[in-house]
Amino acid sequence: MARSQQPTRHHSPGKGRRPAAPALTFLGAAGTVTGSKFLVEGGGGRLMVDCGLYQGERRWRALNWEAPPVDPATVDAVALTHAHLDHCGYLPALVRGGFAGPAHTTSGTAALAGVILRDSAHLQEEEAEGARRGGWSKHDPPLPLYTVADAERAVAALRPVGETGSVEAAGATVTFVRAGHILGSSSVLVEKDGASVLFSGDLGRNDHPVLFPRARPPAAHTVVVESTYGDRAHPEVDPEHHVMADAIRRTIRRGGSVVIPAFAVDRTEIVLLALADLVESGAVPDVPVWVDSPMALAALEIYRDPQHAGEVRPEALDRLRRLSGLRTAHTAEESMRLNNPGSPCVIVSASGMASGGRVVHHLRYLLPQARNTVLLTGYQAIGTRGRDLQEGAREVKIAGRYVPVRAEVVTLDDFSVHADADELLAWLGEMPRPPEAVHVVHGEPGAARALADGIRDRFDCPVSVPRYGERVLLD
Ligand SMILES: [Zn+2]
């Protein structure tokens, strides 16, 4: 395992100072996967591309709580690539810190970010309250990073451009191009003062079962590309989901329950369609399937909304609308009852890396019993419970206590919504002309270096893996 880069003290991009030439500063997703934040500055203004929360390892999460390296009041506008928390979840904190500009994004991202930011604020408030009652906080009194009121102000700042499109912001032209990762996800092209920089955002796979594939990337001098799976080739997708079907059958034979930590947005839709296939084909018995995540249910409604039909494959939209037999737990009491269902069931619950949300209490009750199974469905960041489980931890810490892991843990490779190394290189290769510089971000250090090597082999241009706080000129 490559040693992670330490989050070093940032060289401030200058709390009030604005460089004359366009410059780009890496304020997140540099040295790690989460916390995406990039500052593009130039004569005409300051634009922050993505405004994500750090998740996972404590040393990175600590940065969520530090004074931001740029005074939020001096940021003129934000552009969001997509609604995952590690790309938009810091926006309420930026607003709380004095940001008063617009947050431009696509209509799909605006719809999903509304759900995600409010949920995140609730979790922040609940955690602070839980820490106060449990007495395990270092802060006295424990405070949330931001409140529901802050999230409402952030949601009010969202300015959708449509499914894709351009907008003038902070002295730049900002263009959103479909990225095929989750609904509304986009790459963002920023053009200002003769410079152009294309942020890949998170890139999806071309065979996403629900969404139309990503668009061809536009031309740009500079590219900032993600590398979540920069050192990996995804196995062929198994349309019959044999690993999942086998695991569910084994569990039901043991009289156990299956808990699937699923990212509330997109992964839940894909997992539900796969479960529906397996039940329809008889590959697994028709046991109750519970969706225990108010956020996942809200996201499902957005995927089914005719307003976003232009992004969803028609056959998937039809099936999502026809999904039947879903049981939904609305109250906390209903959710708790699922831990003692009396007979086997499948629980799909967020968050996907088991770092928060209702899935945490399901794990607390279900992990100690060998008859149960946890199915992990996607990327698990270092420092999350999902990653610990994936790596065979014998116990995990939940609400201040160690919980033994006796349940079976299975990782499913079928549900990734991130491009792998070849797909990332193919995306770069589709640019109308090769970029003049590429910066590799949003990966663990080994994955970022591997992708950087791959890009150097294939394209004749300088490639860097920037450090946290690093600044480059864009001219
Ligand atoms: Zn994402």
Residues whose N, C-alpha, C, O or C-beta is under 5 A from the ligand:
A	BS01	ZN	H84 D202
